[in-house]
Amino acid sequence: MKLVRLLANLGYGSRKQVAALFREGVVTDASGEVLYADDKVEHADVRFEGEPLDPPAGMLIMLNKPAGYTCSRKDVGRLVYELLPPRYGIRNPVLSTVGRLDRETSGLLLFTDDGPLLHRIISPKSSVAKVYEATLAEDLRGDEAATFAAGTLMLDGETDPLEPATLEVLGPRHIRLALTEGRYHQVRRMFAAIGNHVETLERVALGGLTLDGLASGEWRQLTAEDTARIFAGS
């Protein structure tokens, strides 16, 4: 792939804008030699303003999403894409969220431009556990774990019962819940169905992948080993 197309696909600008960057001499190889638009050079050997290029297509990113951000490109208010480098918003192929967290839910959110990987992660066939911690408005009664594990709980407006889910009690109003489904506002609706209310909600793990100390609002690119952890045990 010619460098002008590579940089345009990575979001450094339109082809016309990228061509201008080459004329300015800001695209070089690792030794500092100026590169030109028609050159064919390995991705890892290219530098933009002295820095390595953004990751190539096929990347997977983990963000510790703060509450108050929406998983959208077009909604009003604060959007999760604003927490990533601006170029990531115009990459080709498009960088998409892997599933969604509602605006007031924080925690582990993935992005990828790898369509097959995205669908593999969210597919029910993969049985990737989504693990949440929540604080509740009311004390637990004591029968919630059995209710969620039974596989018979119905959500309001739906006709199919939920798959069994695993509830761990962390305190009178503090729980950890592992799901293998991803229905709309599922955790909040599960507790509403048994007469309680979720006050705060955070996704803390996806399969075997955890936030590993990533601070709220921070992100990092995942390795192949990280990706394998998603499917560990599924």
N, C-alpha and C positions, 0 to 999 in steps of 0.2 A: 504494500500500500504506500502511495506517495505521501510524503510528510504533510503536504498541505491538507490532504483529506484526513489524515490521522488526527492532526491538531483540531480541525473543524469538528470531527466526530467527538473529540474529547471535550468540546465546549469552549475552546479558546477563542472562538469567534466564527463568523461566517467565512466561507472560503476567501472572499475578497479581503476581509479583515485579517485573516491569517496570512494571506499573501503579503500584506503590508508589513506584518511582523517579521517575515523573512527578510524583507528589504531593510528593516531596521537592524538586522544582525543579532536579534535576541534569541534565535534558535541555533544551538551549537551541539557538537558532540561532547562526549565526556572529557575530552582533552581541551575543549574551548574553541575548536575550529568551527567557523561559521558554516551552517548547513543551508541548503536551498530547497525550494518548494518541491522540486521534482526528485530530490534525493530519496533513496530507499535505504533506511537505516533501521537497525533493530530498536524496538521501543525502549528497551532499557538503556540504550546508548545515547538517547536524545536528552538534551537539557533545554529548558525554557527559562530564560533569565538566570541561568546557572543552576537551576533546580531540576531534579528528575521530573518527567512527565507524570501527570495523574495516572492512576492505574488503568490498564486496558479494559476492553469489554470483558464481561464475565466476573466482575468484582461483586463482593458481598460486604455490606457495611452494617455495623451495629451501632445504634444510637441509644443513649439513655434519655428517652423522651421526657421532658418536663410536662407536668399538667398545664393545661391552657393552650396547647398547640394542637392543631387539626391535621390529620393525615390527608392532605389535599394539596393540589397546586392552585386551585381557583377560589376557594372559600374566602370569605372576609376574615379578618383577624390574623392571629399568628399561625404560621404554617410550618410543619416540620422541615420542609425543604430549606427554610431560612437558616436552619442550624448547620447546614452543609455548605461547602464552598459554592459560590454562585454558579461556577462552571458546571457543577454537577446537575443543575437544573435544565441544562440545554444539551446534555450529552446525547449521542446517537450510537447504539440503541438507548432508549429512555430508561432512566433509573426510577424504579417503582418501589413503593412500600410492599413488604411481604405481609399481606393482611393489613389490618388496621387496629389502632387503639383509639377509643373515643377521646374527645377533647380533654376530659378531666382525668383520664387514666394515664399514669406515668409508666416509665420502665422500658424494658427491652423491646426495641423495634428494629426490624431489619429492612434494608434496601438492597435491591439487586437489579442489574440489567440483563440477567440470565433468565429468560422465560422458563425453560424447562426446570431449572433449579427452584424458581419461585413456586411453580405448580407442584413440584415434588414436596416442598416443605408444607404447603397448605392442604395437600390432598388428604382426605380422610384415610386413604389406604396406607399412608405413611405412619399414622397414629403417633405423630409428634406431640408430646405433652406440652401444654401451655400452662405455666405455673404462675399463680398470682398470690399476692398477699393483700389483705383487705382489713380495714377497720370498719366496725359495724355500729349502727346507731343504738342497738339493743343488745343486751347480754344473750349469749347462746343458751338455748334450752337444754341441749344435750343430745337431741335426736337428729341433728342436722347431718352428721357424717353418714348415718345409716340411710337417711332419705336420699342423699346425693349418690350414694353407692348403689342404690337399688336399681337404677336404670328405668325408673317409672315416672320420674318427675316431669310434669307437663308445664310448659311456659304459656303464659297468657297469649291467646291468638294463634297457637300452633296446634298441630294435630299429631305430631310424632313426639314420643317421649325422648328425654335426653339420654345420651349414653352415660354409663356410670362414671362418676367423678370422685376423686379422693380428697377428703377434707382432713386437714390437720389443725387441731386447736392450739393456738399459740398463747391465748389469753382469753378472758371473758368476752372480749369484743374484737379479738385479733385472730385471724385465720390464715392458713395457706391452702390454696385449692388448685388441684391439677386436673385439667380438662384435655380431652383429645378432640373436641369439636371447636368450632369458632362461630357460633350463632351470634346474631346481632345483640350487643350489650348483654352477653350471656350471664356473666357473673352477677351483674346488678339484678337481672331479671330472676335468677335463681333464688337470690335472697328475698326479693320482693314476693316470690311465689310462696315462701314459707313465713311471710309476715315480718321480715326484717328489712333493713335498708343499708346499703353500702355507702359509707361516708368517704373513704379514700381507697383507691385501688391502684396497685402497681404490679406490672408483670416482671417477675424476677428471674424467670428461666424459660427457655424454649428447648425442649428435649434436654440434652446434657449441657447446653450452652447457658452460661450465666453472665451477669454484668461484670463480674470480676473486678469490682472496685471502680468501674467507669462512673465518673461523676455526672450528675444531672446536666443535660445539655451537651455532653461530650460524645464523640463518636470515634470509631476506629475501623480500619479495614480488617476483615477477617481472613485468616489463613485457611489452607486446606484442612489443617487439623481442627480448627474451630468449626468448620463446616461439618466435618465428620461427627463432632460432638452433638450437633443438632439431632442426628439420627441415631445416636447411641441409645440402645435399649428400646427403640421403636419397633 
